[in-house]
Amino acid sequence: MRDRLLRLREELQAATESAQGSAAVVELDQSKVGRLSRMDAMQAQAMAQASEDRRKATLQRIEAALKRLDDGEYGLCQACDEPINPKRLEFDPTVLLCIDCASKAEGS
């Protein structure tokens, strides 16, 4: 699982580096760019920023999962301390809750 988490972290870091120009500030000078082009650029900027925010959140979850691995707590539900189903961890190696606790958390 550690190798998978490290691979995911590397992929996200590479994606972050390649996307850095997409969130650049949009030029508002009307003599250089038309109104619709600016609107498109602003929308693309907002989408790039949202993607960056998701990547950062995922990186934080990966770092937390790696810490849990180091601490010997990986695979245990953060709410009830019961083991998380390995198939659930295989689907999302950063998951914090077992299926029962996750269902309860979504219901509340």
Secondary structure, DSSP 8 states (H G I E B T S, - for coil): -HHHHHHHHHHHHHHHHHTGGGG------TTTS-HHHHHHHHHHHHHHHHHHHHHHHHHHHHHHHHHHHHHT-TTB-TTT--B--HHHHHH-TT--S-HHHHHHHHH-
